[in-house]
Amino acid sequence: FNRFGITSTILRPPRTILKLDIGNNLEEVTIMKIITFFLAISSTVAFSTPKLASSIHVNEVSRRGFVDGVVSVAAISFLQPSSAFAADDIAPINGIYADPNHKNGYRVVRTIGKTSASVTLQDEPEGPIITVSGDINTSGKGTTVTLDLSPKGGPKDIVAIVKGSDLYFPDGNSWTKNSGVDGIYSDPNHPDGYRVVRASSGGNVMITLQDEPSGPMVELVGKRSSNGDILIDFSPKGGPKDLAASFKGDKLVFPDGNAWPKL
């Protein structure tokens, strides 16, 4: 910063943030100046940031305008959402869905990254379990999932529109997301894995988990206890046979303090 004539001020932090040497004069950028600027743009910066930023031309303003412009540019850069936040703003697709065309079956939709999905389908309790892929597209018009249903004998590129928490198809059919314990969960002890939890008949809860992307998928069975907890048999994974899990606020909470949050 020295070649621009900018020196930081550390002796008066409550008042002065920067001193800019412009010509033979020092201009102070104070906390009050920043606060005033923030108050002035707080109601409009979200809608006019590009225009506001483009209106700052250093070579066309006075020395004091230049100082204010420096503060403005810094504030705009700070307030403008990063691309990471914008990319994360997608519809909540993860979940267990019901299909009215197959009332005894289920559909598990699990996102892989931000642009792909894996969909596991079973039409009947004794029928085959089929997994198909999907491409997620999010734009200003909303979110769609393009599914390749060819492994099931269907079209290769059927487009489902995400509306609220449901998926709508061109033929008028829709998949409704199940509530309650049904869902896709993460496990902080295995951040690269996932847990699929699905209520089944007879009070059973079916759990499919994978700790790592290339690791084995393990099938577990849980049963509802009299107090509403789910007693999960972790013995196929080398764990206890009846570990209790409580469903609280979209989380499955375990006695050791671990919790699976729903995605």
Secondary structure as a PSIPRED ss2 file (coil, helix, strand):
# PSIPRED VFORMAT (PSIPRED V4.0)

   1 F C   1.000  0.000  0.000
   2 N H   0.000  1.000  0.000
   3 R H   0.000  1.000  0.000
   4 F H   0.000  1.000  0.000
   5 G C   1.000  0.000  0.000
   6 I E   0.000  0.000  1.000
   7 T E   0.000  0.000  1.000
   8 S E   0.000  0.000  1.000
   9 T C   1.000  0.000  0.000
  10 I C   1.000  0.000  0.000
  11 L C   1.000  0.000  0.000
  12 R C   1.000  0.000  0.000
  13 P C   1.000  0.000  0.000
  14 P C   1.000  0.000  0.000
  15 R C   1.000  0.000  0.000
  16 T E   0.000  0.000  1.000
  17 I E   0.000  0.000  1.000
  18 L E   0.000  0.000  1.000
  19 K E   0.000  0.000  1.000
  20 L E   0.000  0.000  1.000
  21 D E   0.000  0.000  1.000
  22 I E   0.000  0.000  1.000
  23 G C   1.000  0.000  0.000
  24 N C   1.000  0.000  0.000
  25 N E   0.000  0.000  1.000
  26 L E   0.000  0.000  1.000
  27 E E   0.000  0.000  1.000
  28 E E   0.000  0.000  1.000
  29 V E   0.000  0.000  1.000
  30 T E   0.000  0.000  1.000
  31 I H   0.000  1.000  0.000
  32 M H   0.000  1.000  0.000
  33 K H   0.000  1.000  0.000
  34 I H   0.000  1.000  0.000
  35 I H   0.000  1.000  0.000
  36 T H   0.000  1.000  0.000
  37 F H   0.000  1.000  0.000
  38 F H   0.000  1.000  0.000
  39 L H   0.000  1.000  0.000
  40 A H   0.000  1.000  0.000
  41 I H   0.000  1.000  0.000
  42 S C   1.000  0.000  0.000
  43 S C   1.000  0.000  0.000
  44 T C   1.000  0.000  0.000
  45 V H   0.000  1.000  0.000
  46 A H   0.000  1.000  0.000
  47 F H   0.000  1.000  0.000
  48 S H   0.000  1.000  0.000
  49 T H   0.000  1.000  0.000
  50 P H   0.000  1.000  0.000
  51 K H   0.000  1.000  0.000
  52 L H   0.000  1.000  0.000
  53 A H   0.000  1.000  0.000
  54 S H   0.000  1.000  0.000
  55 S C   1.000  0.000  0.000
  56 I C   1.000  0.000  0.000
  57 H C   1.000  0.000  0.000
  58 V H   0.000  1.000  0.000
  59 N H   0.000  1.000  0.000
  60 E H   0.000  1.000  0.000
  61 V C   1.000  0.000  0.000
  62 S C   1.000  0.000  0.000
  63 R H   0.000  1.000  0.000
  64 R H   0.000  1.000  0.000
  65 G H   0.000  1.000  0.000
  66 F H   0.000  1.000  0.000
  67 V H   0.000  1.000  0.000
  68 D H   0.000  1.000  0.000
  69 G H   0.000  1.000  0.000
  70 V H   0.000  1.000  0.000
  71 V H   0.000  1.000  0.000
  72 S H   0.000  1.000  0.000
  73 V H   0.000  1.000  0.000
  74 A H   0.000  1.000  0.000
  75 A H   0.000  1.000  0.000
  76 I H   0.000  1.000  0.000
  77 S H   0.000  1.000  0.000
  78 F H   0.000  1.000  0.000
  79 L H   0.000  1.000  0.000
  80 Q C   1.000  0.000  0.000
  81 P C   1.000  0.000  0.000
  82 S C   1.000  0.000  0.000
  83 S H   0.000  1.000  0.000
  84 A H   0.000  1.000  0.000
  85 F H   0.000  1.000  0.000
  86 A H   0.000  1.000  0.000
  87 A H   0.000  1.000  0.000
  88 D C   1.000  0.000  0.000
  89 D C   1.000  0.000  0.000
  90 I C   1.000  0.000  0.000
  91 A C   1.000  0.000  0.000
  92 P C   1.000  0.000  0.000
  93 I C   1.000  0.000  0.000
  94 N C   1.000  0.000  0.000
  95 G E   0.000  0.000  1.000
  96 I E   0.000  0.000  1.000
  97 Y E   0.000  0.000  1.000
  98 A E   0.000  0.000  1.000
  99 D E   0.000  0.000  1.000
 100 P C   1.000  0.000  0.000
 101 N C   1.000  0.000  0.000
 102 H E   0.000  0.000  1.000
 103 K E   0.000  0.000  1.000
 104 N E   0.000  0.000  1.000
 105 G E   0.000  0.000  1.000
 106 Y E   0.000  0.000  1.000
 107 R E   0.000  0.000  1.000
 108 V E   0.000  0.000  1.000
 109 V E   0.000  0.000  1.000
 110 R E   0.000  0.000  1.000
 111 T E   0.000  0.000  1.000
 112 I E   0.000  0.000  1.000
 113 G C   1.000  0.000  0.000
 114 K C   1.000  0.000  0.000
 115 T C   1.000  0.000  0.000
 116 S E   0.000  0.000  1.000
 117 A E   0.000  0.000  1.000
 118 S E   0.000  0.000  1.000
 119 V E   0.000  0.000  1.000
 120 T E   0.000  0.000  1.000
 121 L E   0.000  0.000  1.000
 122 Q E   0.000  0.000  1.000
 123 D C   1.000  0.000  0.000
 124 E C   1.000  0.000  0.000
 125 P C   1.000  0.000  0.000
 126 E C   1.000  0.000  0.000
 127 G C   1.000  0.000  0.000
 128 P C   1.000  0.000  0.000
 129 I C   1.000  0.000  0.000
 130 I E   0.000  0.000  1.000
 131 T E   0.000  0.000  1.000
 132 V E   0.000  0.000  1.000
 133 S E   0.000  0.000  1.000
 134 G E   0.000  0.000  1.000
 135 D E   0.000  0.000  1.000
 136 I E   0.000  0.000  1.000
 137 N E   0.000  0.000  1.000
 138 T E   0.000  0.000  1.000
 139 S E   0.000  0.000  1.000
 140 G C   1.000  0.000  0.000
 141 K C   1.000  0.000  0.000
 142 G E   0.000  0.000  1.000
 143 T E   0.000  0.000  1.000
 144 T E   0.000  0.000  1.000
 145 V E   0.000  0.000  1.000
 146 T E   0.000  0.000  1.000
 147 L E   0.000  0.000  1.000
 148 D C   1.000  0.000  0.000
 149 L C   1.000  0.000  0.000
 150 S H   0.000  1.000  0.000
 151 P H   0.000  1.000  0.000
 152 K H   0.000  1.000  0.000
 153 G C   1.000  0.000  0.000
 154 G C   1.000  0.000  0.000
 155 P C   1.000  0.000  0.000
 156 K C   1.000  0.000  0.000
 157 D C   1.000  0.000  0.000
 158 I E   0.000  0.000  1.000
 159 V E   0.000  0.000  1.000
 160 A E   0.000  0.000  1.000
 161 I E   0.000  0.000  1.000
 162 V E   0.000  0.000  1.000
 163 K E   0.000  0.000  1.000
 164 G C   1.000  0.000  0.000
 165 S C   1.000  0.000  0.000
 166 D E   0.000  0.000  1.000
 167 L E   0.000  0.000  1.000
 168 Y E   0.000  0.000  1.000
 169 F C   1.000  0.000  0.000
 170 P C   1.000  0.000  0.000
 171 D C   1.000  0.000  0.000
 172 G C   1.000  0.000  0.000
 173 N C   1.000  0.000  0.000
 174 S E   0.000  0.000  1.000
 175 W E   0.000  0.000  1.000
 176 T E   0.000  0.000  1.000
 177 K E   0.000  0.000  1.000
 178 N C   1.000  0.000  0.000
 179 S C   1.000  0.000  0.000
 180 G C   1.000  0.000  0.000
 181 V C   1.000  0.000  0.000
 182 D C   1.000  0.000  0.000
 183 G E   0.000  0.000  1.000
 184 I E   0.000  0.000  1.000
 185 Y E   0.000  0.000  1.000
 186 S E   0.000  0.000  1.000
 187 D E   0.000  0.000  1.000
 188 P C   1.000  0.000  0.000
 189 N C   1.000  0.000  0.000
 190 H E   0.000  0.000  1.000
 191 P E   0.000  0.000  1.000
 192 D E   0.000  0.000  1.000
 193 G E   0.000  0.000  1.000
 194 Y E   0.000  0.000  1.000
 195 R E   0.000  0.000  1.000
 196 V E   0.000  0.000  1.000
 197 V E   0.000  0.000  1.000
 198 R E   0.000  0.000  1.000
 199 A E   0.000  0.000  1.000
 200 S C   1.000  0.000  0.000
 201 S H   0.000  1.000  0.000
 202 G H   0.000  1.000  0.000
 203 G H   0.000  1.000  0.000
 204 N E   0.000  0.000  1.000
 205 V E   0.000  0.000  1.000
 206 M E   0.000  0.000  1.000
 207 I E   0.000  0.000  1.000
 208 T E   0.000  0.000  1.000
 209 L E   0.000  0.000  1.000
 210 Q E   0.000  0.000  1.000
 211 D C   1.000  0.000  0.000
 212 E C   1.000  0.000  0.000
 213 P C   1.000  0.000  0.000
 214 S C   1.000  0.000  0.000
 215 G C   1.000  0.000  0.000
 216 P C   1.000  0.000  0.000
 217 M C   1.000  0.000  0.000
 218 V E   0.000  0.000  1.000
 219 E E   0.000  0.000  1.000
 220 L E   0.000  0.000  1.000
 221 V E   0.000  0.000  1.000
 222 G E   0.000  0.000  1.000
 223 K E   0.000  0.000  1.000
 224 R E   0.000  0.000  1.000
 225 S C   1.000  0.000  0.000
 226 S C   1.000  0.000  0.000
 227 N C   1.000  0.000  0.000
 228 G C   1.000  0.000  0.000
 229 D C   1.000  0.000  0.000
 230 I E   0.000  0.000  1.000
 231 L E   0.000  0.000  1.000
 232 I E   0.000  0.000  1.000
 233 D E   0.000  0.000  1.000
 234 F C   1.000  0.000  0.000
 235 S H   0.000  1.000  0.000
 236 P H   0.000  1.000  0.000
 237 K H   0.000  1.000  0.000
 238 G C   1.000  0.000  0.000
 239 G C   1.000  0.000  0.000
 240 P C   1.000  0.000  0.000
 241 K C   1.000  0.000  0.000
 242 D C   1.000  0.000  0.000
 243 L E   0.000  0.000  1.000
 244 A E   0.000  0.000  1.000
 245 A E   0.000  0.000  1.000
 246 S E   0.000  0.000  1.000
 247 F E   0.000  0.000  1.000
 248 K C   1.000  0.000  0.000
 249 G C   1.000  0.000  0.000
 250 D C   1.000  0.000  0.000
 251 K E   0.000  0.000  1.000
 252 L E   0.000  0.000  1.000
 253 V E   0.000  0.000  1.000
 254 F C   1.000  0.000  0.000
 255 P C   1.000  0.000  0.000
 256 D C   1.000  0.000  0.000
 257 G C   1.000  0.000  0.000
 258 N C   1.000  0.000  0.000
 259 A E   0.000  0.000  1.000
 260 W E   0.000  0.000  1.000
 261 P E   0.000  0.000  1.000
 262 K E   0.000  0.000  1.000
 263 L C   1.000  0.000  0.000
